[in-house]
Amino acid sequence: MVSWSPAEDWKLIDYILNHGVGCWRFVPTYAGLQRNEKSCRL
């Protein structure tokens, strides 16, 4: 498993702060990440 880069961390944090969580299935796509929903949720 590849560790998260600081840029990926900030993309996820920024997305959640601006839009909330909603459905984890769509968070990686809408946040512009190449990760799966479980990885984002954890």
N, C-alpha and C positions, 0 to 999 in steps of 0.2 A: 504494500500500500504506500502510495506517495503522500508525503506530508503536505499540508496546506501551506501555500505561500502567503506572505503578509497581504499581497494584493487580493487574493481570493478571500481571505478573512474579511477585509474591508468591504469587498463587494457584497458579501453575505450580510454583514452588519448593517451596511448602508441600506440595503434592500429591506431588511426587517424593520429598521427604525422608520423608514418612510412608508412602508406598505403593510406592516404587520406580517404575521406568519401565514394565516389563511390555510391553504392545503399544502402540506410539505411536498406533495408530488410535483407541484408546479414551481416551487421556489427556485430550484437550480436553473431552470430554463429562463424564468423571468429575471433572475439576478445575473444571468450571463455566465453561469458556471458550468464546467464540464464535470460535474459530480452528480451522484445520485441523491435521492431524497433522504435516505437514511444517513448518509455522510453529512449532509447539511443539518439534519435534525440533531445529530449527536454533537 
